[in-house]
Amino acid sequence: MSSGGSKIYVAGHRGMVGSAIVRALEERGEANIITRTHAELDLTNQQAVRAFFEDERPDQVYLAAAKVGGIHANNTYPADFIYQNVMIEANVIHEAWRTGVQKLLFLGSSCIYPKLAPQPMAENALLTGPLEPTNEPYAIAKIAGIKLCESYNRQYGTDYRSVMPTNLYGPGDNYHPENSHVIPALIRRFHEAKQDNADAVVIWGTGTPRREFLYVDDMAEASLHVMELDRATLAGLTKPMQTHINVGCGEDVTIAELAALVKQVTGFTGRIEQDPSKPDGTPRKRMDSRLLTDTGWTPKTPLREGLLRAYKEFLEKPS
């Protein structure tokens, strides 16, 4: 790796993406990785973050810390989602600059793009239309993170970048019965149906919406890849001062196809039924990741293989 023994701070190392970034760094032989749990460092506390950066003075920062949740959580706690995420980003990015950190990578979300953005969603769709109302506060916080990176680069000449992942899954995912995303929710539902010898698993909606999924360790590799791109290469890809790059696998599947794959992986032998009275959500959400793939990065993990690994981890987790 090009960092040559740099001191690297990974914020949010216990989350799904942060833990994958730590694994990827360790696989490359990085020995000087700094982490802090939330109990050790509250990133919404400006004084605490300032003291941490003054004490540790990392060379690079991966900003993967965030308050995250599903539609229900976003709808119920909108103030928490916008306040905590804006504070985390502002504190970490500002104190990184103040202590001389030249390289920082901010992890965003595909929800930054307008609800009706043309498919596949390209980087230049940012701020071209209204956001999805259910997670607008979270999306605005993530947009603020992108703009913080752009603004510090513009004013101070820093090299702060952002990556916008598609739907992620894999080790460290949340399998909570109510608050999980679609893949962990389906894994749990099919596993429990198998245990209960149920005749059928019912999935919401018509099964026709299409979604893109990326294995989290591929996301981590993409993050390191983007961090390592030289500035001239990055500048040649993006418009002036743009810092955000999409990360996706370039393929999507219908929810019905996904459910059939999860059924195979879990070994459930019953039927899959649709409940068209339940909402489908957006018909299609796919990222345009050509800026990234043009630099030579490609994902390594096919969906079925990733689902097998995710199910193995689910079985090993304490219930």
N, C-alpha and C positions, 0 to 999 in steps of 0.2 A: 504493500500500500504506500501511497505517495506521502503520507503524513510524517514519516521518518521519526517515529517515537513521540509524536505530539501528545499533549494532554487533552483528552476529549471528554467533554461533559455531555451525557445523554440525559436530558430532562424527560421524565416519564418512563423510566426504564422498567417499571412493573407492568405497563400497559402492553397490549398485544403488539403494537408497532415498535415501541421503545425496546421491549425485550428482544424482538427480532433484530433490531439494529445492534444491540449489544452482542448477540450471537454472531452476527456477520462481522463485526469488528474483531471479536476474539478469534474467529476463524482465520482472519488475516494477520493474526499475530500481534494485535494491539494490546499492550499490557497496561497502559496508563489511562484507563477509563474511569471517570468519576461519576458516581451516582449518589442520589439522595432520595430517601423515601419522603412521602408527604409529611410524616411525623417529624422528620429531621429538618425539612425545609419547606415552608409554605410559600409557594411561588406567587401567591397573590399579595404577599407582604413585601412591600418595596424595601424596607430597611433590611429584612432578612436576606433578600436576594442580593442587595448591594454588598452586605457583609460577606456572603458566600463568594461572590465574584472577586472581591478584593482579596480574599484569603486564598482562593484556589487558582485564580487567573488561568483558566483553560485556554488552549490554542484554538480549539474548534468546539462548536456547540451543535448538537442535534436537538431541536425543540419539538419533542413528541408528546409533551405533557398537555393535557386538555381535559375539560369536563365534557364527557360524551354520554349519549343515551339515545334511546329510540324515540318514536313519534310521541308516545305517551309522556315520557319524561320531558321532552322539549316543549310540549303543550302545557305541562303542569308547572314547570319551573323556568319560564323564559328569562326572568331577571337573573337567576343563578347562571344560566348558560351564557348570557352576554357579558355579565359582569366578570365572572371568574375567568373566562377565556381571554377577554380583553386585558385584564390585569396581568395574567400569566405572560401573555405575549409582550405587553409593554414593558414589564419589569425585566424579563429575561433579555429581550433585544436591546433595551437601553443600557442595561448594566454590562452586557457583552461589549457594546460599543465603548462604554466608558472605561473599561479595563483593557481595551486594545484587542479584542477578539476580531480577527479579520474575516474568518470563515464561519458561517452559521447556516444551518438548513432548517427551515420551518416546514412542518407537516400540516397541510390543510385538508380539504375534503372536496369531493365532487359537488357537494351541495352549494358551493359558491356560485354555481352557474344558474342562470335564469331557469325558472320552471319549464318554460317552453323553448329552451335553447335548441337550435338545429342539431340534429344527430348526424354523426357523432359530435360530441361537444368539444370544440377547439378552445385553446387558451384565449383567443380574441373574443369569445362570447362573454367574458367577464364584464359585468355592469352594463349589459345591453338590454335588460328587461327585468321584470319583477321576479322575486325569489319565490320558492315554495313556501306558503304561509306557515306551515306547521313547524318548520325549523329555521325561520328567518333570523331570529336573534343569534343562533349558533352560526349561521352562514355569514351574517354581518361581522361577527367576531373574527371568523376565519379570513374574511376579506380584509379586515383591519390588519391582521398579521401579515398578509401579502404586501399591503401598502406600507406597513412599517418597514419591512425589508427594502422595498423600493425606495422609500424616502431616506433611510439611512445611507443607502448606496449613493443616492443622488447628492445628498448634502455632505456626507463624510467620506465617500470613496470606499466604503466597506464592500465586502463580497458576500452578501446575504442572499440566499436563494430559497425558493419554495417548491415543494412537490405536492401535487393534488392527486391522491390515489382514488381509484375506483373502489367498489365494494370489496373489503378485505375479509379474509377468514383464515383460520388455522390455529396454531398453538397460542394459548393465552386468550382465546375468544371467550365471550360471555354466553353461557347456556341457560341463563335465568328464564323461567317459564314465561314471564310477561315482558321482560325488557330486552330480549335478545333480538339480533337481526335475523334475516331470513335463513341463512345456512345453519347456524347453531340451533335456531328454532326448529327447523325441519329434522335435523339430526336427533334432537331430543324427542320430538314427536314420534318419529319412526321407530326409534329405539324403544320407547315406552310402549308403543303399539305392539312391537314384537314380544316384549316381555309379558304383555297382557293377553297375548294371542287374539288381538282384535281382528275383526274382519276387514276393516278399512281405515285409512287415514284421510281426513278431509282437509283440503288446502283451500285457503281463501281465494275468492275471485274465480275468473275463468281459466286461469293458468296460461293466458296468452301474453302478458307483459314480458318484455325481454330485459334481462339484467346481465351485467358484466361482473365477473368475480376474479380476484387476484389473490394468490396464496401469499400470506404475509411475509414469508422469507424472501420471496421474489421482490416484494415491496422494499424490504430492507436492502437488498442488493442494488435496487434502482436508486435508493437514497444515497448509498455510498458512491455509486456511479455519477450521480448528478453533483455531489459534493466535490468529486475529483476532476470534473470537466474543467479545462482551463478557460479563463475568462473570454479569450478570443473565440473559442468554439461556441460558448454559450451566447456571446454577443451576435455571432453569425446566425444563430437559430431564431432569436427572439427579437421583438421590437425594442427600441431603445428603453433601457431601465426596467424592462419586464423581468420579473424574477421567477414567475411560476411556470412549472412544467407538469403536464399531465402524466400520470402513470397508470396504465391499464394493460390488459392482455390483448386487446384488439378484437376479441370475439365475445359475443353474448349468447345466452341461451334463454328459452322461455322458462317461466316458473314451473310449467308442467314437465319440461325436460329435466330441470334441476331436481324436482321431486322424484322423478323416475330414477335418476342417478343415486340420490340419497337412499331410496328404497333398496337398490342393488347393494350399496355399500354396507348398509345396516343389516341386510339379510331379512328384511320384512317380506312376508309372502302374501299379504292380503292385497286388497284393491286400493287404488288412489281415486278419491272422489273430489270434485270441485264444488264449491259453494258460491255460485254466481251472485247470491244476494249480498256477499261481502265485497268491499271495494277492491279494485285492481291496482289503483295508484297510476303513476305515469306509465304510458304504454311502452316507452323505451328509454333507457339511460345507458349510453355508451360513451366512453371517452375517446377522443382523437389523440392518440399517443405518438403520432408520427414524429414530432419534434424530438422525443426521447429515442425512439427506435432508429432514427436517422444518425444517432451518435454511436450506434452499435450495441445498445442494450436490448435484450429480449428476455421474456419470462421463461423459466425452465420447467414449471410444474403444471402439467395438464390438470384440468378440473377433477377428473375422476381420481387421479393419484393424490391430489390435495385433499379431497374429501375422505379418502381412506386414511390419510395421516391424521386429519382432524377427528375422525371417529375413534381412531386408536387413542388419541389424547383424551377425548371425552370419556372413554371407558376407564382410563387410568386415573381420572380426577375423582377425588372424594365426593360422594353425592351430597 
